[in-house]
């Protein structure tokens, strides 16, 4: 699934929201994100300009973040 990151939405919130939607579970039932990826570092990667794509596994999903604008989530 593709998820558009809101202009005022943090990347870590977008990850949690999109994964909870795909896995049909509450965000509070997901693993703690910072045990997988540092949310501050994730935001910092996309702070500048440029074409950047990163991917990582979280919970039971594979997340790909594109330019800090949108992400895709699929079952791992």
C-alpha positions as CSV (number, residue, x, y, z in Angstrom):
1,X,0.0,0.0,0.0
2,X,1.1,3.5,-0.6
3,X,0.9,6.2,2.1
4,X,1.2,9.9,1.5
5,X,3.0,11.6,4.4
6,X,1.2,14.8,5.5
7,X,3.1,18.1,5.5
8,X,2.8,18.4,9.3
9,X,3.2,14.6,10.0
10,X,6.4,13.2,11.3
11,X,7.9,10.3,9.4
12,X,7.9,8.1,12.5
13,X,4.1,8.8,12.9
14,X,3.6,8.0,9.2
15,X,5.4,4.7,9.6
16,X,3.3,3.7,12.6
17,X,0.0,4.8,11.0
18,X,0.6,3.0,7.7
19,X,1.9,-0.2,9.3
20,X,-1.1,-0.3,11.7
21,X,-3.4,0.1,8.7
22,X,-1.8,-2.7,6.7
23,X,-1.6,-5.1,9.7
24,X,-5.0,-4.1,10.9
25,X,-3.9,-3.4,14.4
26,X,-3.7,-0.5,16.8
27,X,-0.5,1.6,16.7
28,X,-0.2,0.8,20.5
29,X,-0.1,-2.9,19.7
30,X,2.9,-2.5,17.3
31,X,6.5,-3.0,18.5
32,X,8.4,0.0,19.7
33,X,9.7,1.8,16.6
34,X,13.0,3.0,18.1
35,X,14.1,-0.6,18.7
36,X,14.1,-0.9,14.9
37,X,15.1,2.5,13.7
38,X,16.0,5.8,15.4
39,X,13.0,8.1,14.6
40,X,15.2,11.3,14.9
41,X,17.7,9.8,12.5
42,X,15.0,8.8,10.1
43,X,13.7,12.4,10.0
44,X,17.2,13.8,9.6
45,X,17.9,11.7,6.6
46,X,15.1,13.4,4.7
47,X,15.8,16.9,6.0
48,X,17.8,18.0,2.9
49,X,17.1,17.9,-0.7
50,X,17.7,15.0,-3.0
51,X,16.3,11.8,-4.2
52,X,16.6,9.4,-1.3
53,X,14.9,6.0,-0.8
54,X,15.5,3.8,2.3
55,X,13.9,0.6,3.2
56,X,13.7,-1.3,6.5
57,X,11.6,-4.0,8.2
58,X,9.3,-3.2,11.1
59,X,6.8,-5.4,12.8
60,X,5.6,-7.8,10.0
61,X,6.1,-5.3,7.2
62,X,8.6,-3.9,4.8
63,X,8.7,-0.1,4.6
64,X,10.2,2.0,1.8
65,X,10.4,5.7,2.3
66,X,10.7,7.9,-0.8
67,X,12.1,11.5,-0.4
68,X,10.3,11.8,2.9
69,X,7.1,12.5,0.9
70,X,5.4,9.1,0.7
71,X,6.1,5.5,1.7
72,X,5.0,2.1,0.7
73,X,4.3,-0.8,3.1
74,X,3.9,-4.4,2.3
75,X,3.7,-7.6,4.3
76,X,7.1,-9.1,5.0
